Amino acid sequence: MSAVHVEVLDRMLSIDAKLWDALVQQAGGSVLSSHAFLSAFEESESVSIETGWQAKHLILRNEMGELIAAMPLYAKSHSYGEFVFDWAWAEAYERHGLKYYPKWLCAIPFTPVPGARLLCAPEHRTLAAQAIVQWARQSKLSSLHVLYTSAADQDALCAAGCMPRTHTQFHWSNKGWPHFDDFLASLTQSKRKKIRAERRKVKEAGITTRVLTGAAIKPSDWDFFYQCYANTYAQRGNPPYLTPAFFSKIGQTLSSYCVLALAYRDDQPIAASLLWLDTVDGQRKLYGRYWGALEHIDCLHFELAYYTPLEWALSHDIAVIEGGAQGAHKLARGFEPVQTQSAHWLAHPGFADAVEKFLEQERAGVSQYLGALKSPFRDEIGD
């Protein structure tokens, strides 16, 4: 570590985008780790000290001053927007008169998508993992949490002293179906019948859908999407995490990675869902992220967040749709369970021991849960 120089960036704009993105490419190339995506959170003030996300991105340089690794890192004053729940840990700290917040979080804000968090070439991964754990240890904050890691990053972080945690998501995998009806035919009868009934309800309500991508998404479409997005949060009594400026920025800089599904009645838009489009390891992927509607229509959420994107995916060579955090209801829509992971380091020895025991039990529970889930596909398809 003595030959490595660690620097801290208080904002993404402090580093040249080409330098950051070169490291992203070395780590696998996800747009969700890109300079443009991460800086959009900060420039829109969705991520800021005021919202509880203080950017402290780590970069590593070798003895020649060359940039060899980067990690999106934040000092968090809460646990919102993470989708890996540690509220009970924070409460336990507070009960014992200890401060859990601020804590270190290495993640893509508000984005429960697995991928590289140690942005570097494979030969520098071990060094990057050691550097971020050492940074956490020297900082005197309570803990470090690296969320939705790749398998390689997880191994390196655990070797550096982190504890592994497992989670369950539901992903759809394209098995080569030419059309949506072929996909339906592969499901069990009960699942197939349910989907057809849900789609029929939406159609009988006079709803049509349309998918827009790239430059076809106009500023007015983004404005309408935000209405829907904010309305969904308002119905739950919460303010939205992301500001209108975030989506405006994404629309300007990363529109080719955006897939917007819209629902209409009598030519008037009434609902929207947004997915990110990415290519990782040669696979085209969709990440389902945000949904909202201006009025309730039975089964419209399933149509716009799942079935319309599935039809689009089948006609656009999409290999995987990741449905986001949790959601066993996705199983009935042809999504299958996938285990995801995160890595955690706690400074307090006693709490670290207690959390490690908890995580062992949790992993056993996740494994049992996954084993109990039944495939939505017919036996011959599953085999």
BALOBA-1460 file (C-alpha; in Angstrom, 3 decimals):
// residues 383
<rec num="1" residu="m" x="0.000" y="0.000" z="0.000"/>
<rec num="2" residu="s" x="2.948" y="2.341" z="0.531"/>
<rec num="3" residu="a" x="3.502" y="2.544" z="-3.226"/>
<rec num="4" residu="v" x="-0.106" y="3.583" z="-3.837"/>
<rec num="5" residu="h" x="-1.388" y="7.118" z="-3.446"/>
<rec num="6" residu="v" x="-5.037" y="7.505" z="-2.409"/>
<rec num="7" residu="e" x="-6.974" y="10.624" z="-3.380"/>
<rec num="8" residu="v" x="-10.493" y="11.705" z="-2.435"/>
<rec num="9" residu="l" x="-12.827" y="13.497" z="-4.838"/>
<rec num="10" residu="d" x="-15.669" y="15.601" z="-3.436"/>
<rec num="11" residu="r" x="-17.462" y="15.582" z="-6.784"/>
<rec num="12" residu="m" x="-17.343" y="13.655" z="-10.036"/>
<rec num="13" residu="l" x="-16.527" y="16.815" z="-11.968"/>
<rec num="14" residu="s" x="-13.141" y="16.877" z="-10.188"/>
<rec num="15" residu="i" x="-11.902" y="14.107" z="-12.478"/>
<rec num="16" residu="d" x="-11.780" y="13.967" z="-16.248"/>
<rec num="17" residu="a" x="-14.616" y="11.824" z="-17.605"/>
<rec num="18" residu="k" x="-12.315" y="9.980" z="-20.016"/>
<rec num="19" residu="l" x="-10.008" y="8.904" z="-17.194"/>
<rec num="20" residu="w" x="-12.882" y="7.640" z="-15.023"/>
<rec num="21" residu="d" x="-14.611" y="5.874" z="-17.918"/>
<rec num="22" residu="a" x="-11.380" y="4.171" z="-18.935"/>
<rec num="23" residu="l" x="-11.386" y="2.467" z="-15.528"/>
<rec num="24" residu="v" x="-15.061" y="1.582" z="-15.966"/>
<rec num="25" residu="q" x="-14.194" y="-0.161" z="-19.234"/>
<rec num="26" residu="q" x="-11.407" y="-2.109" z="-17.551"/>
<rec num="27" residu="a" x="-13.891" y="-3.259" z="-14.900"/>
<rec num="28" residu="g" x="-16.578" y="-4.412" z="-17.332"/>
<rec num="29" residu="g" x="-18.026" y="-1.296" z="-18.914"/>
<rec num="30" residu="s" x="-21.422" y="-0.623" z="-17.297"/>
<rec num="31" residu="v" x="-23.004" y="2.735" z="-18.102"/>
<rec num="32" residu="l" x="-24.333" y="2.799" z="-14.519"/>
<rec num="33" residu="s" x="-20.762" y="3.312" z="-13.273"/>
<rec num="34" residu="s" x="-19.958" y="5.907" z="-15.899"/>
<rec num="35" residu="h" x="-18.883" y="9.455" z="-15.170"/>
<rec num="36" residu="a" x="-22.002" y="10.849" z="-16.844"/>
<rec num="37" residu="f" x="-24.405" y="8.696" z="-14.821"/>
<rec num="38" residu="l" x="-22.767" y="9.314" z="-11.449"/>
<rec num="39" residu="s" x="-22.266" y="13.022" z="-12.069"/>
<rec num="40" residu="a" x="-25.942" y="13.409" z="-13.006"/>
<rec num="41" residu="f" x="-26.860" y="12.522" z="-9.412"/>
<rec num="42" residu="e" x="-24.563" y="15.239" z="-8.097"/>
<rec num="43" residu="e" x="-25.247" y="17.973" z="-10.652"/>
<rec num="44" residu="s" x="-29.002" y="17.546" z="-10.143"/>
<rec num="45" residu="e" x="-28.502" y="17.747" z="-6.345"/>
<rec num="46" residu="s" x="-30.225" y="14.394" z="-5.926"/>
<rec num="47" residu="v" x="-26.988" y="13.341" z="-4.228"/>
<rec num="48" residu="s" x="-25.549" y="15.988" z="-1.925"/>
<rec num="49" residu="i" x="-24.652" y="16.684" z="1.692"/>
<rec num="50" residu="e" x="-28.177" y="18.068" z="2.134"/>
<rec num="51" residu="t" x="-29.762" y="14.805" z="0.950"/>
<rec num="52" residu="g" x="-27.457" y="12.685" z="3.119"/>
<rec num="53" residu="w" x="-25.001" y="11.622" z="0.409"/>
<rec num="54" residu="q" x="-21.586" y="13.266" z="0.745"/>
<rec num="55" residu="a" x="-19.425" y="12.271" z="-2.211"/>
<rec num="56" residu="k" x="-15.961" y="11.036" z="-1.240"/>
<rec num="57" residu="h" x="-14.941" y="9.054" z="-4.306"/>
<rec num="58" residu="l" x="-11.639" y="7.222" z="-3.934"/>
<rec num="59" residu="i" x="-9.057" y="7.057" z="-6.666"/>
<rec num="60" residu="l" x="-5.724" y="5.219" z="-6.561"/>
<rec num="61" residu="r" x="-2.529" y="6.170" z="-8.348"/>
<rec num="62" residu="n" x="0.592" y="4.063" z="-8.651"/>
<rec num="63" residu="e" x="4.118" y="5.257" z="-7.845"/>
<rec num="64" residu="m" x="4.307" y="6.860" z="-11.306"/>
<rec num="65" residu="g" x="1.166" y="8.886" z="-10.691"/>
<rec num="66" residu="e" x="-0.943" y="6.844" z="-13.106"/>
<rec num="67" residu="l" x="-4.607" y="6.335" z="-12.282"/>
<rec num="68" residu="i" x="-5.200" y="2.629" z="-11.618"/>
<rec num="69" residu="a" x="-8.499" y="2.397" z="-9.708"/>
<rec num="70" residu="a" x="-11.581" y="4.332" z="-8.653"/>
<rec num="71" residu="m" x="-14.518" y="3.635" z="-6.364"/>
<rec num="72" residu="p" x="-17.836" y="5.551" z="-6.105"/>
<rec num="73" residu="l" x="-17.906" y="6.278" z="-2.376"/>
<rec num="74" residu="y" x="-20.258" y="8.297" z="-0.178"/>
<rec num="75" residu="a" x="-20.461" y="9.239" z="3.494"/>
<rec num="76" residu="k" x="-24.114" y="8.496" z="4.285"/>
<rec num="77" residu="s" x="-26.123" y="10.025" z="7.122"/>
<rec num="78" residu="h" x="-28.994" y="7.507" z="6.662"/>
<rec num="79" residu="s" x="-29.748" y="4.255" z="4.836"/>
<rec num="80" residu="y" x="-32.357" y="5.408" z="2.328"/>
<rec num="81" residu="g" x="-31.961" y="4.645" z="-1.368"/>
<rec num="82" residu="e" x="-29.755" y="1.591" z="-0.854"/>
<rec num="83" residu="f" x="-32.109" y="-1.438" z="-1.044"/>
<rec num="84" residu="v" x="-29.823" y="-3.415" z="1.282"/>
<rec num="85" residu="f" x="-31.337" y="-2.960" z="4.692"/>
<rec num="86" residu="d" x="-29.208" y="-2.235" z="7.748"/>
<rec num="87" residu="w" x="-31.673" y="-0.195" z="9.804"/>
<rec num="88" residu="a" x="-31.585" y="-2.806" z="12.580"/>
<rec num="89" residu="w" x="-27.809" y="-2.468" z="12.793"/>
<rec num="90" residu="a" x="-28.133" y="1.306" z="13.141"/>
<rec num="91" residu="e" x="-30.778" y="0.920" z="15.861"/>
<rec num="92" residu="a" x="-28.540" y="-1.496" z="17.779"/>
<rec num="93" residu="y" x="-25.687" y="1.011" z="17.678"/>
<rec num="94" residu="e" x="-27.969" y="3.772" z="18.954"/>
<rec num="95" residu="r" x="-29.272" y="1.590" z="21.810"/>
<rec num="96" residu="h" x="-25.691" y="1.132" z="22.966"/>
<rec num="97" residu="g" x="-24.880" y="4.821" z="22.736"/>
<rec num="98" residu="l" x="-22.763" y="4.466" z="19.597"/>
<rec num="99" residu="k" x="-22.971" y="6.386" z="16.322"/>
<rec num="100" residu="y" x="-23.739" y="4.343" z="13.238"/>
<rec num="101" residu="y" x="-24.026" y="7.365" z="10.947"/>
<rec num="102" residu="p" x="-22.209" y="8.630" z="9.063"/>
<rec num="103" residu="k" x="-21.118" y="5.408" z="7.417"/>
<rec num="104" residu="w" x="-19.271" y="4.644" z="4.194"/>
<rec num="105" residu="l" x="-21.256" y="3.427" z="1.198"/>
<rec num="106" residu="c" x="-19.680" y="2.239" z="-2.044"/>
<rec num="107" residu="a" x="-22.543" y="1.874" z="-4.504"/>
<rec num="108" residu="i" x="-24.433" y="3.381" z="-7.417"/>
<rec num="109" residu="p" x="-27.015" y="5.652" z="-5.753"/>
<rec num="110" residu="f" x="-30.622" y="4.431" z="-5.860"/>
<rec num="111" residu="t" x="-29.650" y="1.614" z="-8.236"/>
<rec num="112" residu="p" x="-29.863" y="-2.006" z="-7.004"/>
<rec num="113" residu="v" x="-28.035" y="-3.451" z="-10.001"/>
<rec num="114" residu="p" x="-25.095" y="-5.875" z="-9.565"/>
<rec num="115" residu="g" x="-21.822" y="-4.807" z="-11.137"/>
<rec num="116" residu="a" x="-18.245" y="-3.739" z="-10.578"/>
<rec num="117" residu="r" x="-17.665" y="-1.381" z="-7.657"/>
<rec num="118" residu="l" x="-13.862" y="-1.592" z="-7.756"/>
<rec num="119" residu="l" x="-13.291" y="0.170" z="-11.049"/>
<rec num="120" residu="c" x="-9.948" y="-1.113" z="-12.220"/>
<rec num="121" residu="a" x="-8.183" y="-3.761" z="-14.265"/>
<rec num="122" residu="p" x="-8.309" y="-7.283" z="-12.750"/>
<rec num="123" residu="e" x="-4.658" y="-7.107" z="-11.677"/>
<rec num="124" residu="h" x="-5.438" y="-4.096" z="-9.448"/>
<rec num="125" residu="r" x="-8.612" y="-5.463" z="-7.849"/>
<rec num="126" residu="t" x="-6.953" y="-6.835" z="-4.706"/>
<rec num="127" residu="l" x="-5.142" y="-3.552" z="-4.163"/>
<rec num="128" residu="a" x="-8.347" y="-1.558" z="-4.606"/>
<rec num="129" residu="a" x="-10.197" y="-3.749" z="-2.103"/>
<rec num="130" residu="q" x="-7.430" y="-3.368" z="0.456"/>
<rec num="131" residu="a" x="-7.330" y="0.386" z="-0.109"/>
<rec num="132" residu="i" x="-11.036" y="0.982" z="0.498"/>
<rec num="133" residu="v" x="-11.090" y="-1.167" z="3.641"/>
<rec num="134" residu="q" x="-7.992" y="0.571" z="4.972"/>
<rec num="135" residu="w" x="-9.574" y="3.928" z="4.188"/>
<rec num="136" residu="a" x="-12.650" y="2.938" z="6.182"/>
<rec num="137" residu="r" x="-10.526" y="1.727" z="9.085"/>
<rec num="138" residu="q" x="-8.480" y="4.938" z="9.242"/>
<rec num="139" residu="s" x="-11.498" y="7.218" z="8.849"/>
<rec num="140" residu="k" x="-13.008" y="6.258" z="12.233"/>
<rec num="141" residu="l" x="-16.516" y="5.961" z="10.772"/>
<rec num="142" residu="s" x="-18.656" y="3.056" z="11.927"/>
<rec num="143" residu="s" x="-18.657" y="0.903" z="8.826"/>
<rec num="144" residu="l" x="-18.202" y="0.313" z="5.115"/>
<rec num="145" residu="h" x="-20.873" y="-1.176" z="2.861"/>
<rec num="146" residu="v" x="-20.174" y="-2.158" z="-0.751"/>
<rec num="147" residu="l" x="-23.472" y="-2.991" z="-2.419"/>
<rec num="148" residu="y" x="-24.458" y="-5.217" z="-5.339"/>
<rec num="149" residu="t" x="-20.927" y="-6.359" z="-6.037"/>
<rec num="150" residu="s" x="-19.643" y="-8.464" z="-8.899"/>
<rec num="151" residu="a" x="-18.387" y="-11.929" z="-7.955"/>
<rec num="152" residu="a" x="-14.759" y="-10.899" z="-8.461"/>
<rec num="153" residu="d" x="-15.141" y="-7.742" z="-6.357"/>
<rec num="154" residu="q" x="-16.926" y="-9.691" z="-3.628"/>
<rec num="155" residu="d" x="-14.056" y="-12.177" z="-3.384"/>
<rec num="156" residu="a" x="-11.479" y="-9.390" z="-3.199"/>
<rec num="157" residu="l" x="-13.415" y="-7.433" z="-0.573"/>
<rec num="158" residu="c" x="-13.965" y="-10.471" z="1.639"/>
<rec num="159" residu="a" x="-10.266" y="-11.325" z="1.374"/>
<rec num="160" residu="a" x="-9.573" y="-7.743" z="2.534"/>
<rec num="161" residu="g" x="-11.679" y="-8.207" z="5.672"/>
<rec num="162" residu="c" x="-15.313" y="-7.614" z="4.663"/>
<rec num="163" residu="m" x="-18.226" y="-9.876" z="5.568"/>
<rec num="164" residu="p" x="-20.417" y="-11.295" z="2.781"/>
<rec num="165" residu="r" x="-24.155" y="-10.762" z="2.632"/>
<rec num="166" residu="t" x="-26.578" y="-12.370" z="0.175"/>
<rec num="167" residu="h" x="-29.879" y="-11.121" z="-1.247"/>
<rec num="168" residu="t" x="-32.494" y="-12.265" z="-3.738"/>
<rec num="169" residu="q" x="-33.610" y="-10.555" z="-6.923"/>
<rec num="170" residu="f" x="-35.723" y="-11.736" z="-9.843"/>
<rec num="171" residu="h" x="-34.332" y="-11.548" z="-13.388"/>
<rec num="172" residu="w" x="-35.849" y="-12.467" z="-16.738"/>
<rec num="173" residu="s" x="-33.575" y="-14.344" z="-19.130"/>
<rec num="174" residu="n" x="-34.224" y="-14.524" z="-22.853"/>
<rec num="175" residu="k" x="-34.295" y="-18.189" z="-23.844"/>
<rec num="176" residu="g" x="-34.563" y="-17.409" z="-27.553"/>
<rec num="177" residu="w" x="-38.309" y="-16.913" z="-27.851"/>
<rec num="178" residu="p" x="-39.211" y="-15.276" z="-31.204"/>
<rec num="179" residu="h" x="-42.348" y="-13.595" z="-29.868"/>
<rec num="180" residu="f" x="-44.210" y="-12.882" z="-26.638"/>
<rec num="181" residu="d" x="-46.657" y="-15.721" z="-27.313"/>
<rec num="182" residu="d" x="-43.725" y="-18.142" z="-27.483"/>
<rec num="183" residu="f" x="-42.570" y="-16.880" z="-24.099"/>
<rec num="184" residu="l" x="-46.099" y="-17.374" z="-22.746"/>
<rec num="185" residu="a" x="-46.231" y="-20.906" z="-24.109"/>
<rec num="186" residu="s" x="-43.148" y="-21.806" z="-22.067"/>
<rec num="187" residu="l" x="-44.829" y="-20.905" z="-18.771"/>
<rec num="188" residu="t" x="-46.944" y="-23.181" z="-16.628"/>
<rec num="189" residu="q" x="-50.643" y="-23.061" z="-17.432"/>
<rec num="190" residu="s" x="-51.563" y="-21.076" z="-14.316"/>
<rec num="191" residu="k" x="-48.898" y="-18.424" z="-14.974"/>
<rec num="192" residu="r" x="-49.842" y="-18.181" z="-18.661"/>
<rec num="193" residu="k" x="-53.521" y="-17.809" z="-17.815"/>
<rec num="194" residu="k" x="-52.797" y="-15.119" z="-15.221"/>
<rec num="195" residu="i" x="-50.713" y="-12.993" z="-17.611"/>
<rec num="196" residu="r" x="-53.309" y="-13.204" z="-20.368"/>
<rec num="197" residu="a" x="-56.036" y="-12.156" z="-17.930"/>
<rec num="198" residu="e" x="-53.981" y="-9.195" z="-16.688"/>
<rec num="199" residu="r" x="-53.215" y="-8.002" z="-20.221"/>
<rec num="200" residu="r" x="-56.860" y="-8.389" z="-21.206"/>
<rec num="201" residu="k" x="-57.981" y="-6.150" z="-18.319"/>
<rec num="202" residu="v" x="-55.652" y="-3.395" z="-19.489"/>
<rec num="203" residu="k" x="-56.780" y="-3.693" z="-23.095"/>
<rec num="204" residu="e" x="-60.465" y="-3.667" z="-22.108"/>
<rec num="205" residu="a" x="-59.787" y="-0.431" z="-20.179"/>
<rec num="206" residu="g" x="-58.894" y="1.166" z="-23.511"/>
<rec num="207" residu="i" x="-55.158" y="1.353" z="-22.801"/>
<rec num="208" residu="t" x="-52.458" y="1.206" z="-25.457"/>
<rec num="209" residu="t" x="-48.708" y="1.287" z="-24.862"/>
<rec num="210" residu="r" x="-45.689" y="2.603" z="-26.694"/>
<rec num="211" residu="v" x="-41.920" y="2.351" z="-26.141"/>
<rec num="212" residu="l" x="-39.593" y="5.291" z="-26.801"/>
<rec num="213" residu="t" x="-35.808" y="5.221" z="-26.812"/>
<rec num="214" residu="g" x="-32.940" y="7.625" z="-27.355"/>
<rec num="215" residu="a" x="-33.647" y="10.856" z="-29.165"/>
<rec num="216" residu="a" x="-37.295" y="9.860" z="-29.603"/>
<rec num="217" residu="i" x="-37.790" y="10.724" z="-25.912"/>
<rec num="218" residu="k" x="-38.645" y="14.429" z="-25.992"/>
<rec num="219" residu="p" x="-38.415" y="16.906" z="-23.092"/>
<rec num="220" residu="s" x="-42.195" y="16.770" z="-22.788"/>
<rec num="221" residu="d" x="-41.979" y="12.978" z="-22.348"/>
<rec num="222" residu="w" x="-39.454" y="13.433" z="-19.540"/>
<rec num="223" residu="d" x="-41.723" y="16.013" z="-17.921"/>
<rec num="224" residu="f" x="-44.658" y="13.608" z="-18.063"/>
<rec num="225" residu="f" x="-42.562" y="10.740" z="-16.741"/>
<rec num="226" residu="y" x="-41.534" y="12.846" z="-13.748"/>
<rec num="227" residu="q" x="-45.193" y="13.620" z="-13.003"/>
<rec num="228" residu="c" x="-45.847" y="9.890" z="-12.810"/>
<rec num="229" residu="y" x="-42.682" y="9.168" z="-10.827"/>
<rec num="230" residu="a" x="-43.377" y="11.903" z="-8.258"/>
<rec num="231" residu="n" x="-47.033" y="10.899" z="-7.973"/>
<rec num="232" residu="t" x="-46.051" y="7.352" z="-7.001"/>
<rec num="233" residu="y" x="-43.918" y="8.669" z="-4.143"/>
<rec num="234" residu="a" x="-46.625" y="11.131" z="-3.101"/>
<rec num="235" residu="q" x="-49.143" y="8.292" z="-2.758"/>
<rec num="236" residu="r" x="-46.751" y="6.648" z="-0.296"/>
<rec num="237" residu="g" x="-46.335" y="9.894" z="1.616"/>
<rec num="238" residu="n" x="-42.674" y="10.371" z="0.654"/>
<rec num="239" residu="p" x="-40.783" y="12.895" z="-1.464"/>
<rec num="240" residu="p" x="-39.043" y="11.411" z="-4.528"/>
<rec num="241" residu="y" x="-35.344" y="10.626" z="-4.232"/>
<rec num="242" residu="l" x="-34.479" y="12.119" z="-7.611"/>
<rec num="243" residu="t" x="-35.050" y="15.652" z="-8.849"/>
<rec num="244" residu="p" x="-36.431" y="16.615" z="-12.278"/>
<rec num="245" residu="a" x="-32.943" y="17.848" z="-13.137"/>
<rec num="246" residu="f" x="-31.562" y="14.317" z="-12.838"/>
<rec num="247" residu="f" x="-33.809" y="12.956" z="-15.563"/>
<rec num="248" residu="s" x="-33.291" y="16.051" z="-17.682"/>
<rec num="249" residu="k" x="-29.526" y="15.545" z="-17.438"/>
<rec num="250" residu="i" x="-29.802" y="11.853" z="-18.289"/>
<rec num="251" residu="g" x="-31.990" y="12.717" z="-21.253"/>
<rec num="252" residu="q" x="-29.330" y="15.109" z="-22.529"/>
<rec num="253" residu="t" x="-26.235" y="12.972" z="-21.943"/>
<rec num="254" residu="l" x="-27.326" y="9.315" z="-21.891"/>
<rec num="255" residu="s" x="-30.540" y="9.138" z="-23.911"/>
<rec num="256" residu="s" x="-29.302" y="6.127" z="-25.902"/>
<rec num="257" residu="y" x="-29.382" y="4.134" z="-22.642"/>
<rec num="258" residu="c" x="-32.977" y="5.050" z="-21.802"/>
<rec num="259" residu="v" x="-36.089" y="2.989" z="-22.563"/>
<rec num="260" residu="l" x="-39.361" y="4.716" z="-21.708"/>
<rec num="261" residu="a" x="-42.643" y="2.790" z="-21.831"/>
<rec num="262" residu="l" x="-45.772" y="4.935" z="-21.950"/>
<rec num="263" residu="a" x="-49.439" y="4.045" z="-21.512"/>
<rec num="264" residu="y" x="-52.193" y="5.996" z="-23.286"/>
<rec num="265" residu="r" x="-55.960" y="6.244" z="-23.131"/>
<rec num="266" residu="d" x="-57.653" y="8.204" z="-25.891"/>
<rec num="267" residu="d" x="-54.219" y="9.392" z="-27.036"/>
<rec num="268" residu="q" x="-53.530" y="10.910" z="-23.612"/>
<rec num="269" residu="p" x="-50.567" y="9.561" z="-21.606"/>
<rec num="270" residu="i" x="-51.572" y="8.282" z="-18.178"/>
<rec num="271" residu="a" x="-48.595" y="6.213" z="-16.968"/>
<rec num="272" residu="a" x="-44.903" y="5.609" z="-17.599"/>
<rec num="273" residu="s" x="-42.077" y="3.258" z="-16.687"/>
<rec num="274" residu="l" x="-38.363" y="3.843" z="-17.203"/>
<rec num="275" residu="l" x="-35.678" y="1.239" z="-17.780"/>
<rec num="276" residu="w" x="-31.928" y="1.620" z="-18.280"/>
<rec num="277" residu="l" x="-30.362" y="-0.137" z="-21.268"/>
<rec num="278" residu="d" x="-26.817" y="-1.448" z="-20.902"/>
<rec num="279" residu="t" x="-24.352" y="-3.840" z="-22.510"/>
<rec num="280" residu="v" x="-22.130" y="-5.798" z="-20.128"/>
<rec num="281" residu="d" x="-19.820" y="-8.637" z="-21.166"/>
<rec num="282" residu="g" x="-21.441" y="-8.619" z="-24.586"/>
<rec num="283" residu="q" x="-24.981" y="-9.009" z="-23.209"/>
<rec num="284" residu="r" x="-27.662" y="-6.400" z="-23.776"/>
<rec num="285" residu="k" x="-29.567" y="-5.830" z="-20.539"/>
<rec num="286" residu="l" x="-32.519" y="-3.834" z="-19.308"/>
<rec num="287" residu="y" x="-32.778" y="-2.624" z="-15.727"/>
<rec num="288" residu="g" x="-36.320" y="-1.926" z="-14.598"/>
<rec num="289" residu="r" x="-36.193" y="1.153" z="-12.374"/>
<rec num="290" residu="y" x="-39.124" y="3.555" z="-12.108"/>
<rec num="291" residu="w" x="-42.867" y="3.386" z="-12.626"/>
<rec num="292" residu="g" x="-45.740" y="5.758" z="-11.993"/>
<rec num="293" residu="a" x="-49.294" y="6.546" z="-13.043"/>
<rec num="294" residu="l" x="-51.646" y="9.505" z="-12.771"/>
<rec num="295" residu="e" x="-54.615" y="7.242" z="-12.027"/>
<rec num="296" residu="h" x="-55.150" y="3.668" z="-10.923"/>
<rec num="297" residu="i" x="-56.042" y="1.098" z="-13.566"/>
<rec num="298" residu="d" x="-56.105" y="-2.546" z="-12.573"/>
<rec num="299" residu="c" x="-53.021" y="-4.478" z="-13.773"/>
<rec num="300" residu="l" x="-51.519" y="-1.461" z="-15.581"/>
<rec num="301" residu="h" x="-48.359" y="-1.709" z="-13.484"/>
<rec num="302" residu="f" x="-47.748" y="-5.271" z="-14.688"/>
<rec num="303" residu="e" x="-48.364" y="-4.276" z="-18.295"/>
<rec num="304" residu="l" x="-46.115" y="-1.258" z="-18.340"/>
<rec num="305" residu="a" x="-43.330" y="-2.442" z="-16.033"/>
<rec num="306" residu="y" x="-43.140" y="-6.047" z="-17.280"/>
<rec num="307" residu="y" x="-45.121" y="-7.146" z="-20.322"/>
<rec num="308" residu="t" x="-44.564" y="-4.202" z="-22.659"/>
<rec num="309" residu="p" x="-40.795" y="-4.141" z="-21.872"/>
<rec num="310" residu="l" x="-40.672" y="-7.934" z="-22.356"/>
<rec num="311" residu="e" x="-42.185" y="-7.617" z="-25.820"/>
<rec num="312" residu="w" x="-39.703" y="-4.867" z="-26.638"/>
<rec num="313" residu="a" x="-36.823" y="-6.958" z="-25.288"/>
<rec num="314" residu="l" x="-37.709" y="-9.937" z="-27.461"/>
<rec num="315" residu="s" x="-37.584" y="-7.788" z="-30.596"/>
<rec num="316" residu="h" x="-34.353" y="-5.970" z="-29.642"/>
<rec num="317" residu="d" x="-31.964" y="-8.781" z="-28.713"/>
<rec num="318" residu="i" x="-32.117" y="-8.159" z="-24.973"/>
<rec num="319" residu="a" x="-30.578" y="-11.041" z="-23.010"/>
<rec num="320" residu="v" x="-31.664" y="-10.118" z="-19.479"/>
<rec num="321" residu="i" x="-34.149" y="-7.870" z="-17.710"/>
<rec num="322" residu="e" x="-33.273" y="-7.216" z="-14.084"/>
<rec num="323" residu="g" x="-36.369" y="-6.361" z="-12.120"/>
<rec num="324" residu="g" x="-34.715" y="-4.514" z="-9.236"/>
<rec num="325" residu="a" x="-34.775" y="-5.236" z="-5.525"/>
<rec num="326" residu="q" x="-37.010" y="-7.874" z="-3.959"/>
<rec num="327" residu="g" x="-40.381" y="-8.694" z="-5.509"/>
<rec num="328" residu="a" x="-41.431" y="-12.367" z="-5.407"/>
<rec num="329" residu="h" x="-44.482" y="-11.320" z="-7.463"/>
<rec num="330" residu="k" x="-42.104" y="-11.127" z="-10.440"/>
<rec num="331" residu="l" x="-41.859" y="-14.934" z="-10.381"/>
<rec num="332" residu="a" x="-45.406" y="-15.159" z="-11.739"/>
<rec num="333" residu="r" x="-44.345" y="-12.943" z="-14.671"/>
<rec num="334" residu="g" x="-41.534" y="-15.220" z="-15.885"/>
<rec num="335" residu="f" x="-38.730" y="-13.770" z="-13.784"/>
<rec num="336" residu="e" x="-36.498" y="-16.255" z="-11.975"/>
<rec num="337" residu="p" x="-34.692" y="-15.911" z="-8.616"/>
<rec num="338" residu="v" x="-31.063" y="-14.820" z="-8.660"/>
<rec num="339" residu="q" x="-28.743" y="-14.425" z="-5.689"/>
<rec num="340" residu="t" x="-27.006" y="-11.060" z="-5.369"/>
<rec num="341" residu="q" x="-24.457" y="-9.996" z="-2.796"/>
<rec num="342" residu="s" x="-22.838" y="-7.184" z="-0.857"/>
<rec num="343" residu="a" x="-19.767" y="-6.786" z="1.369"/>
<rec num="344" residu="h" x="-19.682" y="-5.149" z="4.812"/>
<rec num="345" residu="w" x="-17.011" y="-4.074" z="7.277"/>
<rec num="346" residu="l" x="-17.768" y="-2.821" z="10.803"/>
<rec num="347" residu="a" x="-15.197" y="-1.074" z="12.955"/>
<rec num="348" residu="h" x="-16.571" y="-2.152" z="16.348"/>
<rec num="349" residu="p" x="-15.299" y="-5.697" z="17.096"/>
<rec num="350" residu="g" x="-18.296" y="-6.689" z="19.203"/>
<rec num="351" residu="f" x="-20.838" y="-5.544" z="16.654"/>
<rec num="352" residu="a" x="-18.788" y="-7.068" z="13.837"/>
<rec num="353" residu="d" x="-18.973" y="-10.451" z="15.575"/>
<rec num="354" residu="a" x="-22.715" y="-10.117" z="16.157"/>
<rec num="355" residu="v" x="-23.388" y="-9.064" z="12.557"/>
<rec num="356" residu="e" x="-21.229" y="-11.892" z="11.225"/>
<rec num="357" residu="k" x="-23.356" y="-14.428" z="13.138"/>
<rec num="358" residu="f" x="-26.519" y="-12.753" z="11.863"/>
<rec num="359" residu="l" x="-25.252" y="-12.872" z="8.270"/>
<rec num="360" residu="e" x="-24.498" y="-16.573" z="8.554"/>
<rec num="361" residu="q" x="-28.089" y="-17.219" z="9.598"/>
<rec num="362" residu="e" x="-29.390" y="-14.870" z="6.921"/>
<rec num="363" residu="r" x="-27.425" y="-16.655" z="4.189"/>
<rec num="364" residu="a" x="-28.919" y="-19.970" z="5.295"/>
<rec num="365" residu="g" x="-32.376" y="-18.396" z="5.176"/>
<rec num="366" residu="v" x="-31.809" y="-16.983" z="1.685"/>
<rec num="367" residu="s" x="-30.589" y="-20.363" z="0.473"/>
<rec num="368" residu="q" x="-33.657" y="-22.076" z="1.932"/>
<rec num="369" residu="y" x="-35.929" y="-19.440" z="0.395"/>
<rec num="370" residu="l" x="-34.391" y="-19.869" z="-3.044"/>
<rec num="371" residu="g" x="-34.686" y="-23.632" z="-2.796"/>
<rec num="372" residu="a" x="-38.385" y="-23.404" z="-1.971"/>
<rec num="373" residu="l" x="-39.314" y="-21.247" z="-4.983"/>
<rec num="374" residu="k" x="-40.921" y="-23.053" z="-7.903"/>
<rec num="375" residu="s" x="-40.015" y="-22.229" z="-11.489"/>
<rec num="376" residu="p" x="-42.722" y="-20.408" z="-13.482"/>
<rec num="377" residu="f" x="-41.774" y="-22.471" z="-16.532"/>
<rec num="378" residu="r" x="-43.049" y="-25.857" z="-17.622"/>
<rec num="379" residu="d" x="-40.870" y="-28.729" z="-16.458"/>
<rec num="380" residu="e" x="-39.422" y="-29.435" z="-19.866"/>
<rec num="381" residu="i" x="-38.481" y="-25.754" z="-20.233"/>
<rec num="382" residu="g" x="-36.899" y="-25.595" z="-16.783"/>
<rec num="383" residu="d" x="-34.921" y="-28.772" z="-17.475"/>
